[in-house]
Amino acid sequence: MKIGRVEDEELWAAIGEPSRRQLLDVLISLGEATPSAIALELPLTRQAVTKHLAVLDRVGLVDSQRVGREVRYTVRTDRLNEAALAMVRVATQWDKRLLDIKSAAEATHRKRSKKS
């Protein structure tokens, strides 16, 4: 799955929420879990965990599988890796932009210093 602009925005919104990041951490450590099991590890209700899992599912970060009456969730490591790479790309772009701003500001400062 290629991460594009719209998908990036949905991904950032999904993982930008601290509770969802905590939920992902718990799910990674457990490997597979139900919303009830995840809720035991977090200061969230089962209903809140279920809502957060729905968001993570929508952006492809978790998979669900029905086992009897339970729904068990796992982290999609392939999608998490794609997300990490997308974040690295964005960070690299921002680093370049900030370096360009710094260079422009330094050039302006040097020009003003020469005039003084």
C-alpha positions in Angstrom: 0.0 0.0 0.0 1.5 3.3 -1.1 1.1 6.1 1.3 -0.1 9.2 -0.5 -1.1 12.7 0.6 -4.7 11.8 1.8 -3.5 8.6 3.4 -0.7 10.5 5.1 -3.1 13.0 6.6 -5.4 10.2 7.9 -2.3 8.4 9.2 -1.0 11.5 11.0 -4.5 12.1 12.5 -4.7 8.5 13.6 -1.3 8.2 15.3 -1.2 11.8 16.4 -3.6 11.0 19.2 -1.5 10.0 22.3 -4.0 7.3 23.4 -3.8 5.6 20.1 0.0 5.6 20.3 -0.2 4.0 23.7 -2.7 1.5 22.4 -0.4 0.5 19.6 2.5 0.1 22.2 0.3 -2.2 24.3 -0.9 -4.2 21.3 2.7 -4.6 20.1 3.8 -5.8 23.5 0.8 -8.3 23.7 1.1 -9.4 20.1 -2.7 -10.1 19.9 -5.4 -8.9 22.2 -9.1 -8.1 22.5 -10.3 -4.6 23.3 -11.0 -5.7 26.9 -7.5 -7.0 27.4 -6.1 -3.7 26.0 -8.3 -1.7 28.2 -6.9 -3.4 31.2 -3.5 -2.0 30.3 -4.6 1.6 29.7 -6.6 4.3 31.4 -9.4 3.8 28.8 -12.7 2.0 28.8 -13.2 -0.9 26.5 -15.6 1.3 24.4 -12.9 3.9 24.0 -10.3 1.3 23.0 -12.8 -0.1 20.5 -13.3 3.4 18.9 -9.5 3.9 18.8 -9.0 0.5 17.2 -11.6 1.4 14.5 -9.5 4.4 13.6 -6.3 2.4 13.5 -8.1 -0.3 11.4 -9.3 2.3 9.0 -5.7 3.5 8.3 -4.5 -0.1 8.1 -2.4 -0.2 11.2 -4.2 -3.0 12.8 -6.0 -6.2 11.7 -8.9 -7.8 13.4 -10.0 -11.4 13.4 -13.1 -12.9 14.9 -12.4 -15.8 17.2 -15.7 -17.1 18.5 -17.5 -14.2 20.2 -14.3 -12.2 20.6 -12.5 -9.9 18.1 -8.7 -10.1 18.4 -6.5 -7.3 17.1 -2.9 -7.4 15.9 -0.6 -4.7 14.6 0.1 -4.8 10.9 3.9 -4.5 11.1 4.1 -4.0 7.3 1.9 -0.9 7.5 3.6 0.3 10.6 6.9 0.1 8.8 5.4 2.0 5.8 4.2 4.7 8.3 7.6 4.9 9.9 9.2 5.4 6.4 6.6 8.0 5.6 7.5 9.9 8.8 11.2 9.7 7.9 10.4 11.2 4.5 8.5 14.0 6.1 11.2 14.6 8.7 13.8 14.7 5.9 11.7 17.3 4.0 11.3 19.4 7.1 15.0 19.2 7.9 15.8 20.4 4.4 13.3 23.3 4.6 14.7 24.3 8.0 18.2 24.2 6.6 17.1 26.4 3.7 15.5 28.9 6.1 18.7 28.9 8.2 20.9 29.5 5.2 18.6 32.3 4.0 18.6 34.0 7.4 22.4 33.7 7.7 22.9 35.2 4.2 20.6 38.1 5.1 22.5 38.6 8.4 25.8 38.6 6.5 24.5 41.2 4.0 23.3 43.5 6.7 26.5 43.1 8.7 28.5 44.2 5.6 26.4 47.3 5.2 27.0 48.4 8.8 
